[in-house]
Amino acid sequence: AGRWIQLHPAGDKRLADMSKVRYETWNNFSKVLVTEERSATGGPGDKMGIFLDLACYTPIIRVREGEIDKTRGRFGDRILPYLLRPGGDVAIIGSGGGRDVLAALSSKANRVVAVEFNPTIVEILLGRYAEFSGRLFFDPRVRLVEAEGRNFIRVSDELYDAIVQQNALTQTAAVAGAFNLAENYVLTVEGFLDYWNHLRDGGVLYIRRPYVEAI
């Protein structure tokens, strides 16, 4: 293959700092680590990092309960779909540690359905790190669902003002050097039809992939 294309691992991959691991476990899909993240001054940080297979990363952001709406301004261009459809009903595919749920609520989304495939992430957000995250997933505007994202949308009888995927494709295959073993069906033609059929008139499908796996 090197005769046709040069492959270089992306230089911006985030790897777990094993000295800061605060919780670790395995499930049927992956090894899961939760690490403490520190501020630039070296003090306790405002995030915990969830790592799947040491590299696939999603943060849990520290929020005081009842102050979720005050986090606006911390999410950059992640708030774009909620600005395009303010006050709407949102489905987030691959909600991870909840950063995009926070972005939606702080941007005045009416309701958020957070779809997460990894059962351990769901478990720790509803248990071990519920207080750290300001009990985000107990907010009456939020429904956390353990499911594969595209299948959930396909069988849903609901319509949404925005369907959002923010870096929802797994990086674990890249870690193992096995791109061809990482079939993913969320971005097929049929997948887009599923999303289209579950958007209200004028709804937004927002898919963001902030970096490439190989260049």
C-alpha positions as CSV (number, residue, x, y, z in Angstrom):
1,A,0.0,0.0,0.0
2,G,2.9,2.3,0.6
3,R,3.6,2.4,-3.1
4,W,0.3,4.2,-3.6
5,I,-0.3,6.3,-0.5
6,Q,1.8,7.4,2.5
7,L,0.2,6.7,5.9
8,H,1.2,8.8,8.9
9,P,-0.5,8.4,12.3
10,A,-2.1,11.7,13.2
11,G,0.1,13.7,15.5
12,D,-2.8,15.1,17.6
13,K,-4.0,11.8,19.2
14,R,-4.6,12.1,22.9
15,L,-3.1,9.3,25.0
16,A,-4.0,8.4,28.6
17,D,-1.6,9.5,31.3
18,M,-1.4,6.3,33.3
19,S,-0.1,8.2,36.4
20,K,-3.4,10.0,36.7
21,V,-5.8,7.1,36.3
22,R,-8.5,7.2,38.9
23,Y,-10.7,4.4,37.7
24,E,-10.3,1.5,35.2
25,T,-12.3,-1.4,34.1
26,W,-13.0,-3.6,31.1
27,N,-16.2,-4.3,29.2
28,N,-17.0,-6.4,26.1
29,F,-15.9,-3.6,23.8
30,S,-12.9,-2.0,25.3
31,K,-10.6,-1.1,28.3
32,V,-12.0,2.0,30.0
33,L,-9.8,4.4,32.0
34,V,-10.9,7.6,33.7
35,T,-8.0,10.0,34.4
36,E,-7.8,13.2,36.4
37,E,-7.1,16.3,34.3
38,R,-5.3,19.3,35.8
39,S,-5.3,22.9,35.0
40,A,-2.4,24.8,33.4
41,T,-1.3,25.9,36.9
42,G,-1.1,22.3,38.1
43,G,-4.1,22.3,40.4
44,P,-7.1,20.0,40.2
45,G,-8.7,20.3,36.8
46,D,-12.3,20.9,35.8
47,K,-12.5,17.7,33.8
48,M,-12.0,14.0,34.0
49,G,-10.9,12.2,30.9
50,I,-12.5,8.9,29.7
51,F,-10.2,6.9,27.5
52,L,-11.2,3.8,25.6
53,D,-8.3,1.5,24.7
54,L,-6.0,4.2,25.9
55,A,-6.6,6.6,23.1
56,C,-10.3,7.3,22.2
57,Y,-11.1,10.3,24.4
58,T,-14.2,12.0,25.8
59,P,-14.2,14.4,28.8
60,I,-16.5,14.7,31.8
61,I,-16.8,18.4,32.6
62,R,-17.1,19.4,36.3
63,V,-20.4,21.3,36.8
64,R,-22.1,22.3,40.0
65,E,-25.6,20.9,40.1
66,G,-28.1,23.6,39.0
67,E,-25.5,25.6,37.1
68,I,-25.6,23.7,33.8
69,D,-27.0,26.7,31.9
70,K,-23.9,28.8,33.0
71,T,-21.4,26.8,31.0
72,R,-22.2,28.5,27.7
73,G,-19.1,29.9,26.0
74,R,-16.9,26.9,26.8
75,F,-17.8,24.8,23.7
76,G,-16.6,26.8,20.7
77,D,-18.2,25.8,17.4
78,R,-19.9,22.8,19.0
79,I,-22.9,25.0,19.7
80,L,-23.5,25.8,16.0
81,P,-26.4,23.4,15.5
82,Y,-28.2,24.8,18.5
83,L,-27.8,28.3,17.3
84,L,-29.3,27.3,13.9
85,R,-32.3,25.6,15.6
86,P,-32.7,27.4,19.0
87,G,-35.0,25.9,21.6
88,G,-35.3,22.6,19.7
89,D,-35.4,18.9,20.4
90,V,-31.9,17.4,19.9
91,A,-30.6,13.8,19.4
92,I,-26.8,13.5,20.1
93,I,-25.3,10.3,18.6
94,G,-22.2,9.3,20.7
95,S,-22.8,11.5,23.7
96,G,-19.7,10.2,25.5
97,G,-18.9,12.1,28.7
98,G,-21.6,14.7,28.1
99,R,-19.8,17.7,26.6
100,D,-22.2,18.0,23.8
101,V,-25.2,17.6,26.1
102,L,-23.9,20.5,28.1
103,A,-23.4,22.5,24.9
104,A,-27.0,21.9,23.9
105,L,-28.5,22.7,27.3
106,S,-26.4,25.8,27.7
107,S,-27.6,26.9,24.3
108,K,-31.2,26.6,25.4
109,A,-32.1,23.3,23.7
110,N,-35.6,22.2,24.8
111,R,-34.8,18.5,25.1
112,V,-31.8,16.3,24.5
113,V,-31.8,12.6,23.7
114,A,-28.2,11.4,24.4
115,V,-27.3,8.1,22.7
116,E,-24.2,6.3,24.0
117,F,-23.1,2.8,22.8
118,N,-20.6,2.0,25.5
119,P,-22.3,0.6,28.6
120,T,-19.5,1.6,31.0
121,I,-19.7,5.3,30.0
122,V,-23.4,5.2,30.8
123,E,-22.8,3.4,34.1
124,I,-20.2,5.9,35.4
125,L,-22.2,8.9,34.3
126,L,-25.2,7.7,36.2
127,G,-23.2,6.5,39.2
128,R,-19.5,7.1,40.1
129,Y,-19.2,10.5,38.3
130,A,-22.8,11.7,38.5
131,E,-22.1,14.4,41.1
132,F,-18.9,15.5,39.3
133,S,-20.9,16.3,36.2
134,G,-23.6,18.2,38.1
135,R,-26.0,15.3,37.7
136,L,-26.2,16.2,34.1
137,F,-28.0,13.1,33.0
138,F,-30.6,13.4,35.7
139,D,-31.7,16.8,34.3
140,P,-35.4,16.5,33.3
141,R,-34.5,17.8,29.8
142,V,-32.1,14.9,29.2
143,R,-32.7,11.3,28.3
144,L,-29.7,9.1,28.3
145,V,-30.1,5.9,26.1
146,E,-27.6,3.0,25.9
147,A,-27.8,2.1,22.2
148,E,-26.1,2.1,18.8
149,G,-26.8,5.5,17.4
150,R,-28.1,4.9,13.9
151,N,-30.3,1.9,15.0
152,F,-31.8,4.1,17.7
153,I,-32.7,6.8,15.2
154,R,-34.1,4.3,12.7
155,V,-36.5,2.7,15.2
156,S,-37.4,5.9,16.9
157,D,-40.9,7.3,16.2
158,E,-39.7,10.8,17.2
159,L,-38.7,13.8,15.1
160,Y,-35.8,16.1,16.0
161,D,-34.8,19.7,15.2
162,A,-31.2,18.7,15.2
163,I,-29.3,15.4,15.0
164,V,-25.7,15.8,16.0
165,Q,-22.6,13.6,15.7
166,Q,-19.5,15.2,17.0
167,N,-16.5,13.0,16.3
168,A,-18.6,9.9,16.9
169,L,-16.4,7.5,14.9
170,T,-14.2,5.3,16.9
171,Q,-10.4,5.7,17.0
172,T,-9.7,2.3,18.5
173,A,-9.1,0.7,15.1
174,A,-6.4,3.2,14.4
175,V,-4.7,2.4,17.7
176,A,-4.6,-1.2,16.6
177,G,-3.6,-0.4,13.1
178,A,-6.7,-2.1,11.8
179,F,-8.7,0.3,9.7
180,N,-10.2,-2.4,7.7
181,L,-11.7,-4.1,10.8
182,A,-13.6,-1.0,11.9
183,E,-16.8,-1.2,9.9
184,N,-19.1,1.7,10.9
185,Y,-22.5,2.3,9.5
186,V,-23.5,5.7,10.8
187,L,-22.3,7.5,7.7
188,T,-23.6,5.3,5.0
189,V,-26.2,6.5,2.4
190,E,-28.9,4.5,4.3
191,G,-27.7,6.1,7.5
192,F,-28.2,9.6,6.1
193,L,-31.7,8.6,5.0
194,D,-32.5,7.5,8.5
195,Y,-31.4,10.9,9.9
196,W,-33.2,12.8,7.1
197,N,-36.4,10.9,7.9
198,H,-36.2,11.9,11.6
199,L,-35.7,15.6,11.1
200,R,-38.5,18.1,11.4
201,D,-38.9,20.6,8.5
202,G,-35.9,22.9,8.6
203,G,-34.1,20.6,10.9
204,V,-30.3,20.4,11.0
205,L,-28.0,17.3,10.6
206,Y,-24.6,18.3,12.0
207,I,-21.7,16.0,11.6
208,R,-18.2,17.1,12.8
209,R,-14.9,15.3,12.3
210,P,-12.2,17.6,13.7
211,Y,-9.2,15.6,12.5
212,V,-8.1,12.9,10.1
213,E,-6.9,9.4,11.2
214,A,-4.1,9.4,8.6
215,I,-2.7,11.8,6.0
